[in-house]
């Protein structure tokens, strides 16, 4: 079997699994798995750029995904007029004062000499901090007091939500630049710890800064790039077309909306995959793999290793930010409490490893396959445990234990799949060429 036929067969198997889900569990479930599989494939593509191309061990993926989700709120939600008049400009002034304090401290360090430099820098930092808190805290209090049950935050720019997808990539890229400038000189294990810690900081900010994202109160009602089901159900033309397929308006509208989301997500994935392939096969891509395989030799050939690492770290993080904006758009809400770095970052890394690190098509395959398993394993495990314990009496300790253990089938299956792939195909299902 040639490599191309094998790869086509693997993608066909995943496609058949999704189609089978539609035939057995309903097309609503199949389309939901497909849409999240497309988003997961984009995340895996971003991580593959960092790890597969350059060997950068980033386990702060969820921080960049969360920034993409924040972009959906800041771009698409309508502004809260009363909050802006109560403290919006003062918040911006406070943030400007904070940034100015940092810039002034850096400038003081560069311009002054001797022991006076340290005292002057300390004075700038302390004075700037108290001034920042004085302006910022009063503004935040005013904003969060505006109808906190439904708003209590500044809102957004009320622009089309599709604009938020590239903006989410820009947010993640900006954060990656800051992280990369400080952490990319670290050894791989220290880089992993640094990225995880910074991801936790980003998510903690989203959870606690209500004026920005409503924190754990969540932002709901994020505008859609596709029609609402209720509008379709009141459209006579749509009802007539649904009846021609033998569908009731409610089912047809749900499937139609999910199908439109799938088209949008597929377009984004195809564009990013095409760009990633062009990058991989370019002189830049060959340089990145040379740096990954032997940094010392690449540096001896005159390559700026740190600059190239920063470049690809920003690109991979931007792709994760785009995926985060898409996921929040699909959900229709921003829920900072659901961003769990260790859990979902682990899942994305399993996608990359199982699919094939260093191969873009492998990362896409891993995204679809692992997300399918993640969704389907728990109900399948519960059904299996019900079958195994069907002959046991109710209340029997072993039956209760096995049925309670079904909830852990997801993590168990991920571990088993990872071990099997590493044992029989160590370079992934679609290895790097």
N, C-alpha and C positions, 0 to 999 in steps of 0.2 A: 504494500500500500504506500503510495507516494505521500509526501508531506502534505500537499495541498488537499488531496482526497481525505486524508486523516483529519485535517483541520475542519474541512467542510462537514465531515461526519460528526465531529464533536459539537459544532454549532447546531447541526440538524437534531442531534439528540436533545440538546437544551430546548430547541424550538418545539420538539415533540412533547417534552415534559410540560411546557406552558400550554400547548394545545390540548393535551390530555387533561390538564387542570380545568380548562374551559369546558370540556365534554363531561367531566365527572362532577366538578364542584360549581360550575357556572362560569360564564364569560366575564362576569363582574370580577370574580377572584383572579381569573387569568390576566385580565387587563391591569389590575392592581399590581400583580407580581411583575408584569412586563414593564410598567412605568417605573417602579422602584428598582427593577433590574437595570433599566437604562441609566438612572441616576447613579446607582452603585457602580456601573461600568465606568462612568465618567470619573467618579472618585478614585477608582482603582487605576484609571489611566493617569491621573495626577500623581498618585503615589508611585506608579511605575516609572514616571519620568524622573523622580527624585532618587529612587532606589535602583531601578533597573538600568537607568542611563548613567547615574553618577555615584551610586553607592551611599547616598545620604539616608541615614536612619531617622526618619521623622515619625514620631508617635504622638504628635500633637494635631492629628488630622482634624479632629472634631472642633478644635479652636477655629480653624479656617472655615470649616463648614458653618459654624455658628455665625461668623462674620458675614457670610453670604446670606444667611437667614435674616440677619439684622438689616442688610441692604434692602431686602424686600419690604421691610417696614418703613425704612427711612425714605424710600423712593415712592412707594405706591399708596401708602395710607394718607388720608387727608390731614392737613395740619389742625391742631387744636388751638383755635384762635385765642381763647381765654388764657390758656397756658402760656402762649407766646407773649401776650401782653403782660402777664403776671411776672414772668421771669425768664423768658426765652433769650432776650438780648443779654441779660446779666449772666446767664449760663455760658453763652459764647464769650463774653468778656472774661469770665473766670477761667475758662479753658485757655484763652489767649494769654492770660496772666501766668498760668501754670507753664505753658510752653515758653513764654518769655523768661520766666525764672530759670528754667533749665538752660536756655540759650545764654543768659547773662552769666550763669555760673561757669559754663564752658568758656566763654569769652574772658572771664576773669582769670581762669586757670591759664589761659594762653598768654594774656597780656602782662600779668604781674609775675614777680620773681620773689624768692626768699620766703621766710615764714609769714610775711604779711599776706601772701597769696592765699594760704590756707584759711586764715582768719577772714579775709575778704570773701572768699567763696562760701564759707560757712554762714557769714552774715547775709549774703545774697539768698542762699537757699532757705534759711530760717525766715527771713523777712518776707520773701516771696511766697513761702508756704502759708504763712498766716494771712497774708493779703488774699491769696487765692481762696483759702477756706472761708474767709469773711464774705467775699463776693459770691462764691459758688454755692455755699450751703444755704444762704437765704434764698437764692434763686431756685434751688432744687425744692426747698420747702414750699415755695409759692406754687411751683408747677404741680407737684404731687398732691397738693390740696384741692386741685380743680377736679371735682367729680371723680374721685379715685376708683369708684366702683366700675366705671366704664371707660374713663380716659386716664387722667393723672399723668399724662406724658405729652411731649411736644408734638407727636405725630410725624407725618412725613411731607413729601412734596406733591403728593396727589398726581404723580405721573404714571404712565402705563407700566404695568408690572414687568413687562419684558425688558424694560430698560434696567431693572434691578439685577438681571442676570449678569451682564457684563460689569455692572457696578459692584456686585458681590465679588467678582473676580478681582477688581481693583482694590477693594477693601482688604481682601486676603493677601494680595500682592504687596500692599503697603505694610501690613503686619509682618509678612515674610521678610521684607527688606530690613525692618528694624531688628527682627530676630536674627537674621543672617549676618548682619553687621557685627553682632555681639557674640553669636554662638557658633558660627561655621568654622571657626578656628579650633573648636574643641574636637577631641577624639570621638569616634562614632557613638560610644556608649554615653559619654557626657552630653553629646548633642541630643540623644534620645531623651535624657532626663530633662534637659533644658526645654525642648519642644513640648514635652508633656506638661511641665510646670507652667509654661506660658499659655498653653491651651486651657489649663485649669483657671488661670487668671482671667482670660478672656470670658470664659463661661461664668465665672464668679461676678464679673462686672455686669454681664447681661442679666444675671439673677437678682442683683442688688440695686442697680441703678434704674429705679422705676421711671424717672423722668425721660430716660432714653428708650427703654423697651418694655416698660410696665413690669419688669422683673418676673417673678413667679406668678403674677396675675395673668400673664399671657396676653398677647395681641391677637385678636380674632377678627375675622371678616376681611382678610387681606384680599384685595381685588384679584380677579382672574383674567387670564388671557383668552379664556374660552367662555362660551355662554353658560348661564346658570340653568340647572335642571328645571326649576320652576318656570322659567321663561319659555323653555322648549315645550313644556307640557301644556302651555297656553297658546302655542302656535299651531294653527289649524293645518298648515302645510306639513309641519313635522309630524303631527298626529296621523295624518293620512299616509305619509311615507312609512311610519312605524307600523301601521296596520297592514301595509303591503308586505312587510316581513313577518307578520304574525306576532308582533310585539306590542305590549301595552305601553302607553306613553311614559310611565314611570321607569320601567326597565330600559326602554329605548333611550331615554334621555340620559340615564346613568352611563350606559355603554357608550353613547355618542360622545359625552364629555371626556370620559377616560380615553377613548380612541383619539380624540383631538390632542389631549395631553401627550399621548404616546407619539404622535406625529411630530409635535414640537420637540420633545426630548430626543427623538431619533435624529432629527435634523442637527441638533446641537452635538450629539455624539458623533455623527458622521463627519461633521466639520472638524471637531477636535481630533478625531482619529486620523483624518487625512493630514492635518497639520503635524500631528505627532509622527506619522510615518515619513513625511517629507523631512522633518527634523532628524529622525533616526538615520535616514539614508544620505544625509548631507555631510559635508566635511565637518560641520559643527557637531553632528551626532557622533561621527567617528572620533573626534577629539574628546568628547565627553566620555566615551567608553574607554579610550586610552587612559584618561585621567582616573577613571574608576578602577581599571586593572592595575595601574602602576603610577601613583602620583609622583614618585621621585623621578621616574624616567620622563614623564610628561613635563615636569618642571625643568628638567635638564634640557628639554627641547625648546624652552622659552615660553611655555604656556603658563598663564596666570591662573593657577589652580583655584585660589580663593575666589577670584572674580567669577570664574566659570561656575563654581559651586553655588555662589550667590545667585547667579543668573538662573540656573535650573531650579533652585529652591523656590525662587519667586514664581517661575512658570508653573511648577507643579502645584504650589499653594493656590495660585489663581484659579486653576482648574477645579480644585476642591471648593473654592469659594463660589464658583459658578454652580456647581452641583448643590451646594447648600442653599443658594437662592432658589434653585429649581425645586428642591424638596420642600421648602417653606411655602412656595407658591402652590404646589400640589396639595399640601396639607391645609392651606388656607389660614394658617395661624402660626405664630412664633411661640414656642414653648421651651424656654431656656432650660427647664428642669429635665428635659428628655435628652439633652446632649451629655452623654456619658463617655468621656474620652477613652477609658480603658476598654469598655465593652465594644463600642462601635469602631474604634480605631483598630482593635484586634480583628474585627470582622473584615474590614477593608484590607488589612495585611494578609489575611487568609485568602482573600480573593486574588491578590497579586501573586502570592506564593503558589497557590494551586493552579492558577491560570498559566503562569510562566513569567517569572521576573525577567525584564529586559525585552519582552515581546509585547507590543501594544495589543495585538489581537488576543494574546493570552490573557492580558489583564481584563479585556472586555468579556471574554468567555468566563473567566473567574467571577466577574461581577454578576453575571446572570446566574451562573450555576450555584454559587454560594448563597445568593439571596433567595433563590428558589428553595434550596434546602433549609435555610433559616426559617422560612415561612411554613414550609410543609412538614418539617420533621416533628414538631410538637404535636399537631393533631394526629399524625401517623403513629407517633409513639403512644399517644393516649389510646388510640384504637387497638394497637398491639397489646398494650397492658390489659385492656378490657377483655381481649380475646384470651390472653394467657390466664387471666384470673377468673374466667367465666365459670369454671367448675368449682371455685372456692366459695365458701359461705360468706355472707356479709358480716363484717366486723372481724374477720380473721386477720391477724396482724400482718401476715405476708401480703395479702390482697391489698390492705390499706397502704402498706409501704410501697408496693410496686406502682399502684395508681398515683400515689403522691410523687413518686420519682419521675413520672412522665414529664413533669414540668422542666426537668433538667436535660431532656433529650437533645435540645438544641446545642448546648455547649459540648455535650458528650459527642454528638455527631460531628461537630466542627473539628474537635480534636482527633477523632478517628479518621476523618477525611484527610486532614493535614498529615497524619502519620502515614497513611496509605500512599498518598502522593509522594511524600518525601522518601518512602521506601522503594516504590516501584518506578517513579518518574521524578527524580530529585530536582530536575530543572523545570518542572511544571508540565501541565498537559500539552501546552504549545511552547516548547523551549525556544530560547533566543537562538537565532541563527549564528 
